[in-house]
Amino acid sequence: MRDTVTAPVIAAKDLNLTFQTGDGPVHALKDVTLEIAKGEFVSFIGPSGCGKTTFLRVIADLEQPTSGTIRVNGMSPEAARKARAYGYVFQAAGLYPWRTIAGNVKLPLEIMGYSRADQAARVDKVLELVELSGFQRKFPWQLSGGMQQRASIARALAFDADILLMDEPFGALDEIVRDRLNEQLLDLWARTEKTIGFVTHSIPEAVYLSTKIVVMSPRPGRITDIIDSPLPRERPLEIRDSPEFIDIAHRVREGLRAGHIDD
């Protein structure tokens, strides 16, 4: 059983971020306040340009806020990055074509100075987690798009960070593959008990995966609704036909519509 009666893993308060461009300032985030507890699966959904990825990048110390505060595991994002508190999965798998799948997965372990024996053990473990055992010696071009994304997730899990940040990792995949990867991701989350932040444009995906759904407005990115899901943690795909699922999806859709009206 997860212990959620603790300090939040991620805590943002009155967060703002403005990019200075040649055409003037771009207000990417406005007054974002959010807490994410240990073991939660939190999806961020909203239209393109609403700040979903920007907020994920702020957590990861890839962008710095203009004002407000954010803590990751009780530390600044910079300190959390240096402490290797999170793994990051990008929209594209980003695998090096000249490296095998095992070589790609162990790359961060090489950089961090893990021993060869530890690298091999960790690679085997995470490839088993993402159901890619036996593909260690394959190259990325020999794998399907879905398998490449699973290898990318394995790479992010290799050093066993408590937090997994995922920026629309399944957006380019067809619906059948996406459904299967959604099921596998829920299974992986249940087995590892990671805290997951997940960016998506898909309402069904957000509702199916999440314990909490954060709905964001068009730029400047604001939170228009935070929905705590009443769905059980074990979720067959068929749950998407249930009245509870449809009700949550309707609330997400209304939150997205409200954000456009407010804008």
C-alpha positions as a LaTeX table, in Angstrom:
\begin{tabular}{lrrr}
\hline
Residue & $x$ (\AA) & $y$ (\AA) & $z$ (\AA) \\
\hline
Met1 & 0.00 & 0.00 & 0.00 \\
Arg2 & 1.36 & 3.43 & $-0.95$ \\
Asp3 & 2.03 & 6.00 & 1.77 \\
Thr4 & 0.55 & 9.29 & 0.60 \\
Val5 & 0.45 & 10.97 & 4.03 \\
Thr6 & 3.79 & 12.64 & 3.47 \\
Ala7 & 5.16 & 15.86 & 2.06 \\
Pro8 & 4.34 & 16.21 & $-1.64$ \\
Val9 & 6.93 & 14.91 & $-4.08$ \\
Ile10 & 6.32 & 17.93 & $-6.34$ \\
Ala11 & 4.98 & 21.24 & $-4.99$ \\
Ala12 & 4.50 & 24.35 & $-7.13$ \\
Lys13 & 3.06 & 27.61 & $-5.82$ \\
Asp14 & 2.14 & 30.71 & $-7.84$ \\
Leu15 & 4.49 & 29.59 & $-10.61$ \\
Asn16 & 4.95 & 31.93 & $-13.57$ \\
Leu17 & 7.19 & 31.64 & $-16.60$ \\
Thr18 & 7.58 & 34.25 & $-19.32$ \\
Phe19 & 9.83 & 33.74 & $-22.33$ \\
Gln20 & 11.43 & 36.84 & $-23.83$ \\
Thr21 & 11.39 & 36.65 & $-27.63$ \\
Gly22 & 12.12 & 39.00 & $-30.51$ \\
Asp23 & 8.36 & 39.49 & $-30.93$ \\
Gly24 & 7.84 & 40.34 & $-27.27$ \\
Pro25 & 7.19 & 38.35 & $-24.11$ \\
Val26 & 5.41 & 34.98 & $-24.24$ \\
His27 & 3.55 & 34.07 & $-21.06$ \\
Ala28 & 3.86 & 30.29 & $-20.89$ \\
Leu29 & 2.69 & 29.68 & $-17.30$ \\
Lys30 & 0.55 & 31.83 & $-15.02$ \\
Asp31 & $-0.06$ & 31.34 & $-11.28$ \\
Val32 & 0.31 & 27.55 & $-11.38$ \\
Thr33 & $-0.18$ & 25.97 & $-7.95$ \\
Leu34 & $-0.14$ & 22.18 & $-7.69$ \\
Glu35 & 0.91 & 19.39 & $-5.33$ \\
Ile36 & 1.71 & 15.83 & $-6.43$ \\
Ala37 & 1.90 & 13.12 & $-3.78$ \\
Lys38 & 4.21 & 10.13 & $-3.76$ \\
Gly39 & 2.99 & 7.32 & $-6.01$ \\
Glu40 & 0.42 & 9.40 & $-7.92$ \\
Phe41 & $-0.04$ & 9.17 & $-11.67$ \\
Val42 & $-0.78$ & 12.74 & $-12.78$ \\
Ser43 & $-1.69$ & 13.63 & $-16.36$ \\
Phe44 & $-1.50$ & 17.15 & $-17.79$ \\
Ile45 & $-3.94$ & 17.84 & $-20.60$ \\
Gly46 & $-4.73$ & 20.93 & $-22.61$ \\
Pro47 & $-4.43$ & 22.43 & $-26.11$ \\
Ser48 & $-1.07$ & 22.89 & $-27.82$ \\
Gly49 & 0.88 & 25.77 & $-26.33$ \\
Cys50 & $-0.88$ & 25.67 & $-22.96$ \\
Gly51 & 2.29 & 25.05 & $-20.94$ \\
Lys52 & 1.98 & 21.31 & $-20.24$ \\
Thr53 & 5.47 & 20.47 & $-21.46$ \\
Thr54 & 6.86 & 23.72 & $-20.08$ \\
Phe55 & 5.69 & 22.76 & $-16.60$ \\
Leu56 & 7.25 & 19.31 & $-16.96$ \\
Arg57 & 10.50 & 20.97 & $-18.06$ \\
Val58 & 10.41 & 23.28 & $-15.03$ \\
Ile59 & 10.15 & 20.22 & $-12.77$ \\
Ala60 & 13.15 & 18.74 & $-14.60$ \\
Asp61 & 15.21 & 21.96 & $-14.33$ \\
Leu62 & 15.21 & 22.34 & $-18.12$ \\
Glu63 & 13.40 & 25.68 & $-17.79$ \\
Gln64 & 13.55 & 28.22 & $-14.95$ \\
Pro65 & 10.40 & 29.98 & $-13.72$ \\
Thr66 & 10.15 & 33.75 & $-13.77$ \\
Ser67 & 8.49 & 33.83 & $-10.34$ \\
Gly68 & 6.88 & 31.56 & $-7.80$ \\
Thr69 & 8.33 & 28.46 & $-6.17$ \\
Ile70 & 8.71 & 24.78 & $-7.01$ \\
Arg71 & 10.16 & 21.95 & $-4.93$ \\
Val72 & 10.96 & 18.44 & $-6.10$ \\
Asn73 & 11.52 & 15.90 & $-3.32$ \\
Gly74 & 11.85 & 18.87 & $-0.98$ \\
Met75 & 14.67 & 20.35 & $-3.09$ \\
Ser76 & 15.03 & 22.87 & $-5.85$ \\
Pro77 & 14.68 & 21.36 & $-9.34$ \\
Glu78 & 18.42 & 21.90 & $-9.84$ \\
Ala79 & 19.27 & 19.96 & $-6.68$ \\
Ala80 & 16.78 & 17.23 & $-7.64$ \\
Arg81 & 18.37 & 16.93 & $-11.08$ \\
Lys82 & 21.83 & 16.60 & $-9.56$ \\
Ala83 & 20.44 & 14.00 & $-7.13$ \\
Arg84 & 19.05 & 12.04 & $-10.11$ \\
Ala85 & 15.55 & 12.23 & $-8.66$ \\
Tyr86 & 13.74 & 11.69 & $-11.98$ \\
Gly87 & 13.85 & 9.99 & $-15.35$ \\
Tyr88 & 12.55 & 11.85 & $-18.42$ \\
Val89 & 10.85 & 10.33 & $-21.46$ \\
Phe90 & 10.55 & 12.64 & $-24.47$ \\
Gln91 & 7.99 & 12.66 & $-27.29$ \\
Ala92 & 10.43 & 10.90 & $-29.62$ \\
Ala93 & 12.26 & 7.82 & $-28.41$ \\
Gly94 & 15.61 & 9.49 & $-29.16$ \\
Leu95 & 17.57 & 6.25 & $-29.40$ \\
Tyr96 & 21.04 & 6.31 & $-30.97$ \\
Pro97 & 20.85 & 4.18 & $-34.15$ \\
Trp98 & 24.43 & 2.94 & $-33.84$ \\
Arg99 & 23.86 & 1.58 & $-30.33$ \\
Thr100 & 22.01 & $-1.61$ & $-29.53$ \\
Ile101 & 18.92 & $-1.46$ & $-27.32$ \\
Ala102 & 21.05 & $-2.50$ & $-24.34$ \\
Gly103 & 23.62 & 0.13 & $-25.30$ \\
Asn104 & 20.97 & 2.84 & $-25.42$ \\
Val105 & 19.42 & 1.83 & $-22.10$ \\
Lys106 & 22.75 & 1.72 & $-20.28$ \\
Leu107 & 23.96 & 5.08 & $-21.62$ \\
Pro108 & 22.94 & 7.11 & $-18.52$ \\
Leu109 & 24.48 & 4.39 & $-16.33$ \\
Glu110 & 27.77 & 4.75 & $-18.20$ \\
Ile111 & 27.69 & 8.52 & $-17.72$ \\
Met112 & 26.93 & 8.10 & $-14.01$ \\
Gly113 & 29.84 & 5.71 & $-13.54$ \\
Tyr114 & 28.04 & 2.48 & $-12.67$ \\
Ser115 & 30.18 & $-0.67$ & $-12.87$ \\
Arg116 & 29.77 & $-2.88$ & $-15.93$ \\
Ala117 & 28.23 & $-5.63$ & $-13.84$ \\
Asp118 & 25.70 & $-3.21$ & $-12.34$ \\
Gln119 & 24.94 & $-1.79$ & $-15.78$ \\
Ala120 & 24.21 & $-5.25$ & $-17.18$ \\
Ala121 & 21.99 & $-6.19$ & $-14.22$ \\
Arg122 & 20.02 & $-2.96$ & $-14.41$ \\
Val123 & 19.57 & $-3.19$ & $-18.18$ \\
Asp124 & 18.21 & $-6.73$ & $-17.88$ \\
Lys125 & 15.84 & $-5.67$ & $-15.09$ \\
Val126 & 14.31 & $-2.66$ & $-16.84$ \\
Leu127 & 14.01 & $-4.40$ & $-20.21$ \\
Glu128 & 12.05 & $-7.11$ & $-18.44$ \\
Leu129 & 9.85 & $-4.42$ & $-16.87$ \\
Val130 & 8.95 & $-3.03$ & $-20.30$ \\
Glu131 & 8.62 & $-6.49$ & $-21.87$ \\
Leu132 & 11.72 & $-6.22$ & $-24.07$ \\
Ser133 & 13.76 & $-9.10$ & $-22.66$ \\
Gly134 & 15.67 & $-10.77$ & $-25.49$ \\
Phe135 & 16.01 & $-7.56$ & $-27.53$ \\
Gln136 & 19.27 & $-6.38$ & $-25.93$ \\
Arg137 & 21.32 & $-6.91$ & $-29.11$ \\
Lys138 & 18.79 & $-5.47$ & $-31.54$ \\
Phe139 & 19.23 & $-2.00$ & $-33.00$ \\
Pro140 & 16.49 & 0.66 & $-32.87$ \\
Trp141 & 15.72 & 0.35 & $-36.58$ \\
Gln142 & 14.88 & $-3.33$ & $-36.01$ \\
Leu143 & 12.09 & $-2.44$ & $-33.54$ \\
Ser144 & 8.61 & $-1.02$ & $-34.08$ \\
Gly145 & 7.76 & 2.50 & $-32.93$ \\
Gly146 & 6.02 & 1.19 & $-29.83$ \\
Met147 & 8.98 & $-1.00$ & $-28.92$ \\
Gln148 & 11.34 & 1.94 & $-29.36$ \\
Gln149 & 9.27 & 3.98 & $-26.92$ \\
Arg150 & 9.36 & 1.13 & $-24.44$ \\
Ala151 & 13.15 & 1.10 & $-24.76$ \\
Ser152 & 13.13 & 4.85 & $-24.10$ \\
Ile153 & 11.07 & 4.26 & $-20.94$ \\
Ala154 & 13.53 & 1.55 & $-19.89$ \\
Arg155 & 16.39 & 4.02 & $-20.28$ \\
Ala156 & 14.59 & 6.51 & $-18.02$ \\
Leu157 & 14.03 & 3.77 & $-15.43$ \\
Ala158 & 17.57 & 2.40 & $-15.54$ \\
Phe159 & 18.93 & 4.39 & $-12.58$ \\
Asp160 & 15.77 & 3.79 & $-10.53$ \\
Ala161 & 14.67 & 7.38 & $-9.94$ \\
Asp162 & 11.51 & 7.81 & $-7.85$ \\
Ile163 & 9.89 & 10.19 & $-10.38$ \\
Leu164 & 9.16 & 9.49 & $-14.04$ \\
Leu165 & 8.34 & 12.48 & $-16.27$ \\
Met166 & 6.77 & 11.60 & $-19.63$ \\
Asp167 & 6.15 & 14.16 & $-22.37$ \\
Glu168 & 3.45 & 12.73 & $-24.65$ \\
Pro169 & 5.43 & 9.55 & $-25.30$ \\
Phe170 & 2.66 & 7.75 & $-27.23$ \\
Gly171 & 1.31 & 10.66 & $-29.27$ \\
Ala172 & 2.77 & 9.50 & $-32.61$ \\
Leu173 & 1.56 & 5.90 & $-32.30$ \\
Asp174 & $-1.60$ & 4.36 & $-33.74$ \\
Glu175 & $-4.54$ & 3.74 & $-31.43$ \\
Ile176 & $-4.10$ & $-0.04$ & $-31.15$ \\
Val177 & $-0.43$ & 0.25 & $-30.15$ \\
Arg178 & $-1.24$ & 3.15 & $-27.86$ \\
Asp179 & $-3.88$ & 1.13 & $-26.01$ \\
Arg180 & $-1.42$ & $-1.70$ & $-25.45$ \\
Leu181 & 1.28 & 0.66 & $-24.19$ \\
Asn182 & $-1.23$ & 2.34 & $-21.87$ \\
Glu183 & $-1.97$ & $-1.06$ & $-20.33$ \\
Gln184 & 1.74 & $-1.83$ & $-20.01$ \\
Leu185 & 2.45 & 1.56 & $-18.46$ \\
Leu186 & $-0.23$ & 1.05 & $-15.80$ \\
Asp187 & 1.25 & $-2.36$ & $-15.02$ \\
Leu188 & 4.76 & $-0.91$ & $-14.80$ \\
Trp189 & 3.50 & 1.89 & $-12.51$ \\
Ala190 & 1.81 & $-0.65$ & $-10.22$ \\
Arg191 & 4.99 & $-2.73$ & $-9.99$ \\
Thr192 & 7.46 & 0.13 & $-9.49$ \\
Glu193 & 5.27 & 2.58 & $-7.48$ \\
Lys194 & 6.92 & 5.53 & $-9.23$ \\
Thr195 & 5.43 & 9.01 & $-9.14$ \\
Ile196 & 4.53 & 9.79 & $-12.76$ \\
Gly197 & 3.91 & 13.12 & $-14.50$ \\
Phe198 & 2.43 & 12.50 & $-17.95$ \\
Val199 & 1.66 & 15.02 & $-20.72$ \\
Thr200 & $-1.05$ & 14.10 & $-23.24$ \\
His201 & $-3.53$ & 15.59 & $-25.70$ \\
Ser202 & $-5.86$ & 12.59 & $-25.40$ \\
Ile203 & $-8.82$ & 12.74 & $-23.02$ \\
Pro204 & $-9.35$ & 8.93 & $-22.95$ \\
Glu205 & $-5.63$ & 8.39 & $-22.28$ \\
Ala206 & $-5.59$ & 10.93 & $-19.44$ \\
Val207 & $-8.68$ & 9.44 & $-17.80$ \\
Tyr208 & $-7.54$ & 5.84 & $-18.24$ \\
Leu209 & $-4.05$ & 6.32 & $-16.80$ \\
Ser210 & $-4.38$ & 8.87 & $-14.05$ \\
Thr211 & $-5.10$ & 9.14 & $-10.37$ \\
Lys212 & $-5.20$ & 12.91 & $-10.93$ \\
Ile213 & $-5.87$ & 14.92 & $-14.09$ \\
Val214 & $-4.66$ & 18.51 & $-14.40$ \\
Val215 & $-6.60$ & 20.45 & $-17.04$ \\
Met216 & $-4.81$ & 23.50 & $-18.46$ \\
Ser217 & $-5.99$ & 26.50 & $-20.46$ \\
Pro218 & $-4.55$ & 28.06 & $-23.62$ \\
Arg219 & $-1.63$ & 30.45 & $-23.15$ \\
Pro220 & $-0.95$ & 31.82 & $-20.65$ \\
Gly221 & $-1.01$ & 28.31 & $-19.22$ \\
Arg222 & $-3.27$ & 28.15 & $-16.17$ \\
Ile223 & $-4.85$ & 25.24 & $-14.34$ \\
Thr224 & $-8.60$ & 25.28 & $-14.94$ \\
Asp225 & $-9.43$ & 22.06 & $-13.07$ \\
Ile226 & $-7.78$ & 19.34 & $-10.98$ \\
Ile227 & $-9.70$ & 16.06 & $-11.04$ \\
Asp228 & $-9.00$ & 13.30 & $-8.51$ \\
Ser229 & $-10.04$ & 10.10 & $-10.22$ \\
Pro230 & $-12.44$ & 7.76 & $-8.39$ \\
Leu231 & $-11.50$ & 4.86 & $-10.68$ \\
Pro232 & $-9.79$ & 1.82 & $-9.14$ \\
Arg233 & $-6.05$ & 1.46 & $-9.65$ \\
Glu234 & $-6.52$ & $-1.78$ & $-11.57$ \\
Arg235 & $-8.13$ & $-0.76$ & $-14.86$ \\
Pro236 & $-8.91$ & $-3.03$ & $-17.78$ \\
Leu237 & $-9.41$ & $-1.22$ & $-21.07$ \\
Glu238 & $-13.13$ & $-2.03$ & $-20.83$ \\
Ile239 & $-13.42$ & 0.46 & $-17.97$ \\
Arg240 & $-13.54$ & 3.15 & $-20.65$ \\
Asp241 & $-17.15$ & 2.14 & $-21.33$ \\
Ser242 & $-18.22$ & 2.60 & $-17.71$ \\
Pro243 & $-20.42$ & 5.53 & $-16.58$ \\
Glu244 & $-17.70$ & 6.65 & $-14.13$ \\
Phe245 & $-15.11$ & 6.89 & $-16.92$ \\
Ile246 & $-17.50$ & 8.77 & $-19.19$ \\
Asp247 & $-18.37$ & 11.21 & $-16.39$ \\
Ile248 & $-14.67$ & 12.02 & $-15.78$ \\
Ala249 & $-14.05$ & 12.44 & $-19.52$ \\
His250 & $-17.00$ & 14.83 & $-19.68$ \\
Arg251 & $-15.57$ & 16.90 & $-16.81$ \\
Val252 & $-12.18$ & 17.06 & $-18.54$ \\
Arg253 & $-13.85$ & 18.19 & $-21.76$ \\
Glu254 & $-15.81$ & 20.85 & $-19.89$ \\
Gly255 & $-12.60$ & 22.08 & $-18.24$ \\
Leu256 & $-10.92$ & 22.38 & $-21.62$ \\
Arg257 & $-13.92$ & 24.24 & $-23.02$ \\
Ala258 & $-14.00$ & 26.59 & $-20.01$ \\
Gly259 & $-10.34$ & 27.41 & $-20.53$ \\
His260 & $-11.03$ & 28.48 & $-24.11$ \\
Ile261 & $-14.02$ & 30.59 & $-23.06$ \\
Asp262 & $-12.01$ & 32.32 & $-20.33$ \\
Asp263 & $-9.29$ & 33.02 & $-22.85$ \\
\hline
\end{tabular}
